Amino acid sequence: MDAYRRRWGYGEGSRVTAEQLDQLEARLGLPLPEEYRAFLIRFGTGGFDLLTPERVLHKSQCDYGGWNHVTLPFALADGHGLSCCRDDQLLNGTVVITEGGCAFYTVLAVTSVSAGTVWCNDYAPPGSDDEFCWAPRVSHSRTRCRRSASCPGSSRS
């Protein structure tokens, strides 16, 4: 474990406690996926660019309804999700877990059968009427989304 922490830049400041996650869940009004909780408690946020529970709460807040959108069902169609917020990154049924800068985000689905799955936004394909679309996060490299909400040439890792 120590070699892993050194290799990926894990720092003491990036530790996450069960109490922090309990507070996040209480504020959001629903439980987080167990795998996400277990990962953060074991490895923290260091070396992965994951947001701390406090930043997840801040970045997942909607100007219109606080965190109400988080408890709504998560669903995507043709690379587009539903949102009650004007912010493109705030999809219903998700929390923001990383920021890529320039309006790129990674979200964690926390509701419906997709709870526990991770999604990223990217530029829509050339010729599309849309600027961005959403696709499953399947690798560390950013891949271009297709209209069918899948990433080309990918496999689950």
Protein Blocks (a to p, Z undefined) as FASTA:
>chain_A
ZZmmmmnopafklpccfklmmmmmmmnopacdfklmmmmmmnomnhnlpacfklmmmmmp
cfklojmmmmpccddeehiacdfbfblklcghiacfbdebjhiacdddfehjkgoiacdd
ddddehiabfbdcdddfbfbdcdddfkopaehiacZZ
